[in-house]
Amino acid sequence: MIRVLVAEDHTIVREGIKQLIGMAQDLEVVGEASNGEQLLECLRRTPCDVVLLDISMPGVSGLEAIPRIRALANAPAILVLSMHDEAQMAARALKVGAAGYATKDSEPALLITAIRKVAGGGRYIDPALADRMVFEVGLTDSRPPHAQLSEREFSVFERLVRGEGVNDIATHLAVSNKTISTHKARLMQKLGLHSVADLVRYAMEHKLV
């Protein structure tokens, strides 16, 4: 039996995923979480084979949670489930340790296939994204500006877009305000933007929110 922990902040979506998994005879949901902190706490007391991880959760985001999950003893495989069908987002998730990346508009049967594949030690990429990743992520001239951001800069970018201030971000990431301000200045420069409003507009245009 493949044990699955579902981390998704929208209750209706989470319940739907649990029902879908419950229909497969070889899968069972052993835990659930609605935010990153809850997920990490649940993992400490609930062994599982696969974490089905929403990439856009409040608090500790999915991208920030991945390396923390991978650092646990007997770490489960991580299958990211995202509303973003963006090649760069998928590449980042895989780079920091996810075993697979599926989108929320995938066929239900594909999600079950993906869970089984990563549970068996394999990798899974949403078929609609696979070709785009090969071409968009690998070719420098076609990569979007946010591909230049470091993992920490991208994390700060995500939090700024969600409306968090420099002080809040510094607290969440356990670093100084000055460090966050430096990251903010660098990411603004790399993206060629000048305000948080510009960041939000950019994120919407590139389907990052």
PARORO-556350 format. One record per atom (N, C-alpha, C): residue in one letter; x, y, z. Coordinates in steps of 0.1 Angstrom, whole numbers, padded with zeros to 4 digits, always signed. Example, Ala and Ser with C-alpha at 12.3 -4.5 7.8 and 13.67 -1.06 7.14 Angstrom:
2
a+0132-0057+0078 a+0123-0045+0078 a+0132-0033+0078 s+0128-0022+0071 s+0137-0011+0071 s+0129+0000+0079 
***
This chain:
209
m+0008-0012+0000 m+0000+0000+0000 m+0009+0013+0000 i+0006+0022-0009 i+0013+0034-0010 i+0007+0045-0001 r+0014+0050+0009 r+0009+0059+0019 r+0011+0074+0014 v+0000+0081+0013 v+0001+0095+0007 v-0003+0105+0018 l+0005+0116+0019 l+0001+0127+0027 l-0002+0139+0018 v-0014+0145+0019 v-0019+0155+0011 v-0017+0169+0017 a-0009+0177+0011 a-0007+0191+0016 a-0013+0201+0006 e-0025+0207+0010 e-0032+0215+0001 e-0040+0225+0009 d-0040+0238+0007 d-0046+0247+0016 d-0061+0249+0013 h-0066+0245+0001 h-0080+0247-0002 h-0088+0234+0002 t-0097+0235+0012 t-0104+0223+0017 t-0111+0215+0006 i-0118+0222-0003 i-0125+0215-0013 i-0116+0207-0022 v-0105+0213-0026 v-0095+0206-0035 v-0089+0194-0027 r-0086+0197-0014 r-0080+0186-0006 r-0089+0174-0005 e-0102+0177-0002 e-0112+0166-0001 e-0114+0159-0014 g-0114+0166-0025 g-0115+0159-0038 g-0103+0150-0041 i-0091+0155-0038 i-0079+0147-0040 i-0080+0134-0031 k-0084+0136-0018 k-0085+0124-0009 k-0095+0114-0015 q-0106+0118-0020 q-0116+0109-0026 q-0110+0102-0038 l-0103+0109-0047 l-0097+0103-0058 l-0087+0092-0054 i-0078+0096-0045 i-0068+0086-0040 i-0075+0074-0034 g-0086+0076-0027 g-0094+0066-0020 g-0100+0055-0030 m-0101+0059-0043 m-0107+0050-0053 m-0096+0040-0058 a-0084+0043-0055 a-0073+0034-0060 a-0070+0024-0049 q-0070+0011-0052 q-0069+0001-0042 q-0055+0000-0036 d-0045+0005-0043 d-0031+0004-0037 d-0026+0017-0031 l-0035+0027-0029 l-0032+0040-0023 l-0040+0043-0011 e-0034+0050-0001 e-0042+0054+0010 e-0037+0068+0015 v-0046+0076+0020 v-0042+0089+0025 v-0040+0087+0040 v-0028+0090+0045 v-0025+0088+0059 v-0024+0101+0067 g-0025+0112+0060 g-0024+0125+0067 g-0027+0136+0057 e-0030+0148+0063 e-0033+0160+0055 e-0028+0172+0062 a-0025+0183+0054 a-0021+0195+0060 a-0026+0207+0051 s-0028+0218+0057 s-0033+0230+0050 s-0023+0241+0049 n-0011+0239+0055 n+0000+0249+0053 n+0013+0242+0056 g+0024+0249+0052 g+0037+0243+0053 g+0041+0239+0067 e+0038+0247+0077 e+0042+0243+0091 e+0035+0231+0095 q+0022+0230+0092 q+0014+0218+0095 q+0019+0205+0089 l+0023+0207+0076 l+0029+0196+0068 l+0041+0191+0075 l+0051+0199+0079 l+0063+0195+0085 l+0061+0188+0098 e+0051+0193+0106 e+0048+0187+0119 e+0042+0173+0116 c+0033+0172+0107 c+0026+0160+0104 c+0036+0149+0099 l+0046+0153+0091 l+0056+0144+0086 l+0065+0138+0097 r+0067+0146+0108 r+0075+0141+0119 r+0068+0130+0127 r+0055+0129+0126 r+0048+0118+0134 r+0041+0108+0125 t+0040+0111+0112 t+0032+0102+0103 t+0041+0097+0091 p+0046+0085+0091 p+0054+0080+0080 p+0045+0079+0067 c+0051+0083+0056 c+0044+0082+0043 c+0054+0079+0032 d+0049+0075+0021 d+0058+0072+0009 d+0058+0084+0000 v+0047+0091-0001 v+0046+0103-0011 v+0039+0115-0004 v+0045+0126-0006 v+0038+0139-0002 v+0033+0145-0015 l+0020+0147-0015 l+0014+0154-0026 l+0013+0169-0022 l+0021+0177-0028 l+0024+0190-0023 l+0020+0202-0032 d+0010+0210-0026 d+0006+0222-0033 d+0018+0232-0032 i+0021+0238-0043 i+0033+0247-0043 i+0030+0261-0038 s+0017+0264-0037 s+0014+0278-0033 s+0006+0279-0020 m+0012+0272-0009 m+0005+0273+0004 m+0009+0285+0012 p+0001+0289+0021 p+0005+0300+0030 p+0016+0296+0040 g+0022+0306+0046 g+0033+0303+0055 g+0045+0298+0047 v+0050+0286+0051 v+0061+0280+0044 v+0056+0275+0030 s+0061+0281+0019 s+0055+0277+0006 s+0060+0263+0002 g+0054+0258-0008 g+0058+0245-0013 g+0072+0244-0017 l+0077+0254-0024 l+0091+0254-0028 l+0100+0255-0016 e+0097+0262-0006 e+0105+0263+0006 e+0104+0250+0014 a+0093+0243+0013 a+0091+0231+0021 a+0099+0219+0015 i+0101+0219+0002 i+0107+0207-0004 i+0121+0204+0002 p+0131+0213+0003 p+0144+0209+0009 p+0143+0205+0023 r+0133+0211+0031 r+0131+0207+0045 r+0126+0192+0045 i+0117+0189+0036 i+0112+0175+0036 i+0123+0165+0032 r+0131+0169+0022 r+0142+0161+0018 r+0152+0158+0029 a+0153+0168+0038 a+0163+0167+0049 a+0159+0157+0060 l+0146+0153+0060 l+0141+0144+0070 l+0147+0130+0069 a+0148+0123+0080 a+0152+0109+0079 a+0141+0101+0072 n+0144+0092+0063 n+0134+0084+0055 n+0125+0093+0048 a+0130+0104+0041 a+0122+0114+0035 a+0113+0107+0024 p+0101+0111+0023 p+0092+0106+0013 p+0095+0112-0001 a+0090+0106-0011 a+0090+0113-0025 a+0081+0124-0025 i+0084+0135-0032 i+0076+0147-0033 i+0070+0148-0047 l+0057+0148-0048 l+0050+0151-0060 l+0043+0165-0059 v+0048+0175-0066 v+0042+0188-0066 v+0029+0188-0074 l+0019+0194-0068 l+0006+0196-0075 l+0004+0211-0076 s+0004+0216-0088 s+0003+0231-0089 s-0007+0236-0099 m-0012+0248-0096 m-0021+0254-0106 m-0013+0261-0117 h+0001+0261-0115 h+0009+0268-0125 h+0014+0258-0135 d+0011+0260-0148 d+0017+0251-0159 d+0029+0259-0165 e+0037+0263-0156 e+0049+0272-0160 e+0062+0264-0159 a+0069+0263-0170 a+0080+0254-0171 a+0091+0258-0161 q+0093+0271-0158 q+0103+0275-0149 q+0100+0271-0135 m+0087+0272-0131 m+0082+0268-0118 m+0085+0253-0116 a+0082+0245-0126 a+0084+0230-0125 a+0099+0228-0124 a+0107+0235-0132 a+0122+0233-0131 a+0127+0236-0117 r+0122+0246-0111 r+0127+0250-0098 r+0123+0239-0087 a+0111+0234-0088 a+0106+0224-0079 a+0115+0211-0080 l+0118+0207-0092 l+0126+0195-0095 l+0141+0198-0090 k+0145+0210-0092 k+0159+0213-0088 k+0161+0212-0073 v+0151+0216-0065 v+0153+0216-0051 v+0149+0203-0044 g+0145+0193-0053 g+0143+0180-0047 g+0130+0173-0049 a+0120+0179-0057 a+0108+0172-0060 a+0110+0161-0070 a+0103+0150-0068 a+0104+0138-0077 a+0095+0140-0089 g+0085+0148-0088 g+0075+0150-0099 g+0068+0163-0098 y+0061+0166-0109 y+0054+0179-0110 y+0041+0177-0119 a+0030+0178-0113 a+0017+0177-0120 a+0009+0189-0118 t+0000+0192-0127 t-0008+0204-0126 t-0023+0200-0123 k-0030+0210-0117 k-0043+0207-0111 k-0053+0204-0122 d-0050+0208-0135 d-0060+0204-0145 d-0056+0191-0152 s-0047+0183-0146 s-0044+0170-0152 s-0056+0161-0151 e-0056+0151-0159 e-0066+0140-0158 e-0064+0133-0145 p-0075+0130-0138 p-0074+0122-0125 p-0065+0110-0126 a-0067+0102-0137 a-0059+0090-0139 a-0044+0093-0140 l-0040+0104-0145 l-0026+0108-0146 l-0020+0111-0133 l-0028+0117-0124 l-0024+0120-0110 l-0021+0107-0103 i-0030+0097-0104 i-0027+0084-0098 i-0015+0078-0103 t-0013+0078-0116 t-0001+0073-0123 t+0011+0080-0117 a+0011+0093-0116 a+0022+0101-0111 a+0026+0097-0097 i+0016+0095-0088 i+0018+0091-0074 i+0026+0077-0074 r+0020+0068-0082 r+0027+0054-0082 r+0041+0055-0087 k+0043+0064-0097 k+0056+0064-0103 k+0067+0070-0094 v+0064+0081-0087 v+0073+0087-0077 v+0075+0078-0065 a+0064+0071-0061 a+0065+0062-0050 a+0075+0050-0053 g+0076+0047-0065 g+0085+0036-0070 g+0099+0041-0073 g+0102+0053-0070 g+0115+0059-0072 g+0117+0066-0085 g+0106+0067-0093 g+0107+0073-0106 g+0105+0088-0106 r+0105+0094-0117 r+0102+0108-0119 r+0090+0110-0127 y+0083+0121-0125 y+0071+0124-0133 y+0070+0139-0136 i+0068+0142-0149 i+0065+0155-0153 i+0052+0155-0161 d+0043+0165-0158 d+0031+0166-0165 d+0034+0166-0180 p+0028+0158-0188 p+0031+0156-0202 p+0030+0170-0210 a+0020+0178-0206 a+0019+0191-0213 a+0030+0200-0210 l+0038+0198-0199 l+0049+0206-0196 l+0062+0201-0201 a+0063+0188-0203 a+0076+0181-0206 a+0083+0187-0218 d+0076+0189-0229 d+0083+0194-0241 d+0087+0209-0239 r+0078+0216-0232 r+0082+0231-0230 r+0094+0232-0221 m+0095+0223-0211 m+0107+0224-0202 m+0119+0221-0210 v+0119+0212-0219 v+0131+0209-0227 v+0136+0221-0234 f+0126+0229-0240 f+0130+0240-0249 f+0131+0253-0241 e+0122+0256-0232 e+0122+0269-0225 e+0133+0269-0214 v+0134+0259-0206 v+0144+0259-0195 v+0158+0258-0200 g+0160+0251-0210 g+0174+0248-0215 g+0180+0259-0224 l+0172+0267-0230 l+0177+0277-0240 l+0178+0291-0234 t+0189+0296-0232 t+0191+0309-0226 t+0183+0320-0232 d+0183+0321-0245 d+0176+0333-0251 d+0161+0332-0249 s+0155+0321-0246 s+0141+0320-0245 s+0136+0319-0230 r+0146+0320-0221 r+0142+0319-0207 r+0137+0332-0202 p+0126+0332-0194 p+0121+0345-0189 p+0130+0351-0178 p+0129+0364-0176 p+0138+0370-0166 p+0139+0364-0152 h+0127+0358-0147 h+0127+0353-0134 h+0135+0340-0133 a+0139+0334-0144 a+0148+0322-0144 a+0162+0326-0139 q+0165+0339-0139 q+0179+0343-0134 q+0179+0344-0119 l+0167+0344-0112 l+0167+0346-0098 l+0172+0333-0090 s+0180+0336-0080 s+0184+0325-0071 s+0172+0319-0064 e+0174+0308-0057 e+0162+0302-0050 e+0157+0311-0039 r+0166+0317-0032 r+0162+0327-0021 r+0156+0339-0027 e+0161+0344-0038 e+0155+0356-0044 e+0141+0353-0049 f+0139+0341-0054 f+0126+0337-0059 f+0116+0335-0048 s+0121+0330-0036 s+0113+0329-0024 s+0108+0343-0020 v+0118+0352-0019 v+0114+0366-0015 v+0104+0372-0025 f+0107+0370-0038 f+0098+0375-0049 f+0084+0370-0046 e+0082+0357-0044 e+0069+0351-0041 e+0062+0357-0029 r+0070+0360-0019 r+0064+0365-0007 r+0060+0380-0009 l+0068+0387-0016 l+0064+0402-0019 l+0052+0402-0027 v+0050+0393-0037 v+0038+0393-0045 v+0026+0390-0037 r+0028+0381-0026 r+0017+0377-0018 r+0013+0388-0008 g+0021+0399-0008 g+0017+0411+0000 g+0025+0411+0013 e+0035+0403+0015 e+0043+0404+0028 e+0053+0415+0027 g+0055+0421+0038 g+0065+0432+0039 g+0079+0427+0042 v+0089+0435+0041 v+0103+0431+0043 v+0105+0425+0057 n+0098+0431+0067 n+0100+0427+0081 n+0094+0413+0083 d+0082+0411+0077 d+0075+0398+0078 d+0083+0387+0071 i+0089+0390+0059 i+0097+0380+0052 i+0109+0377+0060 a+0116+0387+0066 a+0128+0384+0074 a+0125+0375+0085 t+0113+0377+0092 t+0109+0368+0103 t+0107+0354+0098 h+0100+0352+0087 h+0096+0339+0082 h+0109+0331+0078 l+0118+0339+0072 l+0130+0332+0066 l+0142+0332+0076 a+0140+0338+0088 a+0150+0338+0099 a+0163+0345+0095 v+0161+0356+0088 v+0173+0364+0084 v+0170+0379+0087 s+0180+0387+0086 s+0178+0402+0089 s+0171+0409+0079 n+0165+0420+0083 n+0158+0429+0073 n+0167+0434+0062 k+0179+0436+0066 k+0189+0441+0056 k+0191+0431+0045 t+0192+0418+0049 t+0194+0407+0039 t+0182+0407+0030 i+0170+0408+0035 i+0158+0407+0026 i+0158+0419+0017 s+0161+0431+0022 s+0162+0443+0014 s+0172+0442+0003 t+0183+0435+0005 t+0193+0433-0005 t+0188+0423-0016 h+0181+0412-0011 h+0175+0403-0021 h+0165+0410-0029 k+0157+0419-0023 k+0146+0426-0030 k+0152+0435-0041 a+0163+0442-0037 a+0169+0451-0046 a+0175+0443-0058 r+0181+0432-0055 r+0187+0424-0066 r+0177+0418-0076 l+0166+0413-0070 l+0156+0407-0078 l+0149+0417-0087 m+0147+0429-0081 m+0141+0440-0089 m+0150+0444-0101 q+0163+0444-0098 q+0173+0447-0108 q+0173+0437-0119 k+0173+0424-0115 k+0173+0413-0125 k+0160+0413-0134 l+0149+0417-0128 l+0136+0417-0135 l+0134+0430-0142 g+0142+0440-0139 g+0140+0453-0146 g+0127+0460-0141 l+0124+0458-0128 l+0112+0464-0123 l+0115+0473-0111 h+0105+0482-0108 h+0108+0493-0098 h+0099+0493-0086 s+0089+0485-0085 s+0079+0486-0074 s+0073+0472-0072 v+0067+0470-0060 v+0060+0458-0057 v+0048+0456-0067 a+0041+0467-0070 a+0030+0467-0080 a+0035+0461-0093 d+0047+0465-0098 d+0053+0459-0110 d+0056+0444-0108 l+0060+0440-0096 l+0062+0426-0093 l+0049+0418-0095 v+0039+0423-0089 v+0026+0416-0089 v+0021+0415-0104 r+0023+0426-0112 r+0019+0426-0126 r+0027+0415-0133 y+0040+0415-0131 y+0049+0405-0137 y+0045+0391-0134 a+0042+0389-0121 a+0038+0375-0116 a+0025+0371-0123 m+0016+0380-0125 m+0003+0376-0131 m+0005+0373-0146 e+0013+0381-0152 e+0016+0379-0167 e+0023+0366-0169 h+0031+0362-0160 h+0039+0349-0162 h+0033+0337-0154 k+0020+0339-0150 k+0012+0329-0143 k+0020+0323-0131 l+0026+0332-0123 l+0033+0328-0111 l+0025+0329-0099 v+0013+0335-0100 v+0003+0336-0089 v-0010+0330-0093 
***
